[in-house]
Amino acid sequence: MPYQYPALTTEQKKELSDIAHRIVAPGKGILAADESTGSIAKRLQSIGTENTEENRRFYRQLLLTADDRVNTCIGGVILFHETLYQKTDDGRPFPQVIKSKGGVVGIKVDKGVVPLAGTNGETTTQGLDGLSERCAQYKKDGADFAKWRCVLKIGEHTPSALAIMENANVLARYASICQQNGIVPIVEPEILPDGDHDLKRCQYVTEKVLAAVYKALSDHHIYLEGTLLKPNMVTPGHACTQKFTNEEIAMATVTALRRTVPPAVPGITFLSGGQSEEEASINLNAINKCPLLKPWALTFSYGRALQASALKAWGGKKENLKTAQEEPTASPAKESTPQAARLELQPASPSSSLTMPTKQT
C-alpha cells in the first residue's frame, strides 16, 4: 500500500502554497534571469560586450533595478548561482532588491543536460547529487522557489518512452527534494521547437510528456498545490511549412493542459521557447482568451522575450543604463506585453476563462 513518508506538515504545505500563489498572483509572471555563464556569453557577444563577471553583474543589476512600473508584473525572478550572491553598486544583495520590490527569489538548481544512454541522441538532466544540501543553503540565502529544466525533442522516433519516463522521474525527484527544504519547485519539461512537426504532433507529444510528469509527481507524493509548471506552448516546429493562427496555437495549448495538468496546480508559467518578444506575448494573450475553462493562472516565465530589447538598448555601455531599464515596460510587443506593457493576463477562474478570443492583427 502506498505511504507518504516523510509527509509534509500542515505548516510546510501552507508555506509552499503561499509562495506559489504569490509568484502567479493576478497580472504577475516570472523573469527568467538564470542564464549560465556560457549562455549569457552569447547574449553579451551579440552586443559586442566581453563576458566578464562585472559585465554579467551590471547587466543583471540593470534588469533587477528596472523601471518601477515593472514591479507590478514580476512575481518572481529566477537567478543563476553566481547572481544569487552578487550585489548592486550600492552594496545591496540581489535577493534583497527583488524582495524589496515584492518579488520572490528563485534559483536554477539543475546542472544541465547529459546524453541518455540507450536513446537516439536524447538527454536527461543532472544535478540531483547534493541537491538537498544546496536547497537548504539556498533557502537560508533567500531563495523560495527553484527551477529544473528537462529537454525532449520531437522526431520520427522521439521522444522515446525511455526519455519521457526518465525525465519525468528526474523532475519528480527534484520536486520532492525542493519541497522537503521549503522551496517551491518549478517543473520544466521543455519540448524543443526544432523540426518540421505540425501543431497536432506537438500537441500529442506535449500531452504524453505532461501525463508522464504528473504520474511521476504523484508517485513521489508531490504536494501539487506547492508547485508550478513551466511548459512549452504547443507550436509547430520551426521548419514546419504550414502556418497556424494564434488562436489555433492557444486552443491546442489549453486543450493539452486541460487533459493532463491537475487543477490543484496553482499556475502555469510558459517558457518562450525561442519565440520573439512579439510572438511570445501575442500567443500568451491568445491562451488567456481561449474560450475553455482554465483552472490555473496562465502567465509567463520569459528570459529572452523579456530581455532582448533591454539588452539591445544597453549595448554594454553604462551611460545607456536608464534607457535600457525602461525597455522591459515597452516590450515585448506594443499590443500585448507582461502587465506593465499591457499583457491581458486573467486570473484562474471560470468567469475569466470564458472570455472569447479576439483576432490579433
N, C-alpha and C positions, 0 to 999 in steps of 0.2 A: 504494500500500500504506500503511495507517495506520501512523503512527510517533509515539511519545510523546516530545515534546521541549519544554522540558527535563524530564527524568524526575526524580522524587523519589529521593533517595538512600535507602539502607537505613536510615540513622540517622534521616532525616526521617520515613520511614514508621513506624518504631518509636515515635518521639515522638508522632505523631498517633494511632496506635493506642492507646498507653498512656493518653493524655489522654481519648480517647473511652470507654475501658473504666473509667476512674476515675469519670467522670461517671455512668455507669449501672451501677456496682457493685451487687451484690445488695442490695435494700432501699433504694436511693437513687434520687432523681429531681432535677428542676430547679425552682428557684424563679425564676419569670419576673418580675423587678422592673425591666423595661426600658420602662415606660410613658413616652411622650414628655411634654413639658411640658403639652401640650394634653390628653392623655389623663388624666394624673394630676390635672389641674384638676377634671375631672368627679368623681373619687373624693373629693377634698378638699371639693368643694362639697356632696357628699352628706352630709357630717358638719358642715357649716357652718364650714369652715376655709378661710382665704384661701390662694390658690395663690402663696406666696412661695418663694424659693429656700431660706430657712431651714426653712420648714414641710416642704418636699419632702425636705430633708436629714434632718430629725429623723424623719420617717416612715420613710425608707429605713434610718436607723440603728436604729430600732425593730425592723425586720424582720431586719436583719443581726446584731443582738446579742440575738436572742431566746433563750428558754429553752434550756439546753444539751441537752435531750432532742431538740431539733430537729436537732442536728448529725448524728445518726445517720441521718437520712433525706434530707438535702440533699447531693447530689453536686456540684452546680454552681449558680451564680447568674448570671442574665443581667442586665446593667446597661445603663442608658442612658448616653450620652456624659457628660452632666453628673455622673451618680452615680459614674462611674469615678474622678473627680478630687475627690470630696468626702471629708470626714473625720469621725470620731466626735468627741464632745465632748472626749475626752482626746487628740485630735490624731492618731489612727491612720487612715491611708488606708483606705477601704472594702475595696479589694482585699486589703490586709494582714489585715483582720478575717476575710474569707472564707477565705483560705488558712490562717490560724491555726486555723480550725475544721475543716480538712481538705477544704474545698470548692475547686472550680475556678472561676476567674473568666471570665465570658463577657461579650460586648458586642454590642449590636444595631448592625448596620452599614448596614442599608438606610435610605433616605431617604423612605420612604413610597410609596404607590401613586399613579399618574397615569393619566389616560384613555389607552386603547389605540385609536388611530385605526383606522377600518375595522371596528369592532365595535359592538354594541348596548349601550353603557354598560359594557363590560368594561375591565379595567385591567391594567397591568404595573407593575413596581416599579423605581424609580430609585435611583441611588446607586453605579453601577459606576465613574463618573469619580472618579479619585483614590483608589479603594478600596485599591489595593496599598500606597500610601504610608500610608494610615490604618491598615491592618492591621499594617504594620511598626511603627508607633508604638504601637499598642495592645499589641502583643506585648512591646515594651520596658516598657510601663506595667503589665504583669502579667496581661493577658488571654490565655487559652489556647484559647478557643473563641468562635465568633460565631454570630449568628442573622440570617437574612434571610427575610422573610415575603412571599410572593406570595398573592394572593387571587383565587379563582374563585367564581362563583355559579351555582347551578342554576336554570334557567328553561326555558321551552318550547324555546328555540333556543340555550341556553347551558349549559355553556361551549362556545364555538366552537373549531374546530380551530386557528384562528389564536391565540386566547388561550392555549390549552393549550400549543402549541408555543413561543410567545414566552416565557411564564413558565417553562417547563421550561429553555429555553436561558439565561435570565437567572439562574436558580438554579445551573445548571452553571457558568456563567462566574464567578459569585460564589464557588462552592466551589473552583474552580481557583485563584483569586487567594488565597483564605484558605490553602489547603494550601501554596502556594509560600512563604507567610510563617510557616509553623509553627503555624497556627491551625486547629482542627477546625471545619469548617462544619456548622451545624445547618441542614438543608434543610427549609423550611416551606412547603409548598403547601396553604394552607388553603382548604377548600371551605366556604363560608358555610352556616349552617343556616337562612338566610332562605328562606321559600317554603313551598309546600304539598306538596312532593315526598315520596314514601314511602321506606321503608327500601331497597327494591330499586333505586330510581332513584339514591339516594345511593351505594349500593354500586357500581353500574355506573359512575357518573361518577368515583368515587374510584379505581377500577381503571384507567380510561382516563388519568386525570391522573398517577397514580403510574407507570404504564407509560411514559408520555412523559418523565417526570422521569428515570427510570433509564436510558432510552435516551440522553437528553441527557448525563447524567453519564458514561456510557460513551464517548460521542463526544468528550467533553472530557477523557478519560483520568483521571477522578477516582479516587483511591485509596479505595475504599468502606470499607475497614477503619478509615479515619481520618475517618469521617463519622458523623452521626446524623440520623435523620429525625424531624421533628415534624409529624405529620399530624393531621387531624381524626379523631374516631371516626366510624364510619358510623352516622348517626342520621337519623330522619325530619326533615323541615322543621318549623320551629316552628308553622306553620299547618296541618300535616297532622292530620286528624281521627282517623286510625287510630292505635291505641295498640300499642306493641311492648314486649315484656318486655326486661329487662336481658340475659337470655341470648340473645335474638334479636339484639340490638344487638351483643353480643360476638361471636357467630358470624359475622355479616355483616362485622364489622370484621376479624377474624382471617382470614377467607376472602379478603377483598380484599387484605390484606397478603401472604398466602401466594402469591397469584397474581402479585404484582408486585415485591416487595422482596427482593433477593438476600440469602441467609443470611450473606454477608460483612459486612453492616451490623451493627455491634455492638449497637445499641439503637434502640428506637423510643420517643420521649418525647411522649406525646399532649398536645395542647392541649385546654383545657377547652371552648373554643368557646361560651362564654356559658352553659354549664351551671351549675347551682347547686353549692355545695360538696358537698352530699349526692349529687346526681346524678352528678357527675364521679367521685366516689370509688366509688360502687356500680358504675358502668359499668366503671371500670378494674379493679375487683376481679373482675367477671364476665369480662372479657377475659383476665385472668391464669388464670382457672379454666376457660376454654374447652377442651374435650377434643380439640383439634387440636394437632399438633406446631408448636411456635413456636421457631424457631432464634435469635431475638433477645431481648434483655432488653426487657421491656414495662413502661414506667414513665410518670411524669408530667412535664410541663413546664407547670405551672399558675401563673397570675398571680392573677386574681380569685378562683379557687376556693381559693387558699391564704391570701389576704389579707383577704377580706371580714370575717371575724369579728374579726381583729386591728384592722382599720380602725375598725369599729364600737365596739370596746371602748376604743380610744384616744380617739376623739371630738375630736381636736385639742387635748387637754389633757395637759400634761406629767405631771401627777400620776397619770394613768392608765397611765403607761408600763409598770409591772410587770405589771399586769393584761393589757394588750394583748399583751405579749411571751409570755404563757403561752397565748394563744389558738391559735396555729398547732398546738399539740400537742393541743388539744381539738377541733379541727375538721379537715376539713370535716364528716364525718358520724360519729356515735357508733359505728356498726358497721363502718366501713371508711374509714380515712384514711391519708395517707402515713406510713409506718413508725411514727413516734413515736405516731401516733394509730391504729395497728393496721391499716394497709392491707396486704393479703396479697400483696405483690409476690413473684414467683417468679423464680429465675434462669433464663436461657435454656438449657434442656436438655430432651431428650426425656422424661426421667423426670418432671421437674416439670410438663411441659406436658400430661401425661396425667391430671392431676387433674380429676375430674369437677366440673362446676359445681354449686354448692349454691343452692337457691332463696332469693332475697332476700325478706325480709318487711318 
